[in-house]
């Protein structure tokens, strides 16, 4: 089954099968070293600029800013959800996230 992914509203949303699913208005908790040296890093996402799927994991490329140290940078391959039985299941931004290694087929989470 094909899943349609795209960014909407100048990168404010990730659309899955023409339904807004993930917004940049959340603060994501990221493990140390993924974005900056804060442990954990509380990153306010400012915009998505790419989406993809690695196995069953939906990933996004985004820009954000750490609320602790002020670092502003991009995040490549941030897992934002997964596909289960053809349906999108979002990850909560409060969970400590890592990134997906390209081609690894698995998410590294701490």
Secondary structure, DSSP 8 states (H G I E B T S, - for coil): ----EEEEGGGTEEEETTEEEEETTSEEEE-TTTSSS-SSEEEEEEEEEEEEEETTEEEEEEEEEETTT--EEEEEEEEEEEEETTEEEE--TTS-B-BB-TTT-SB---
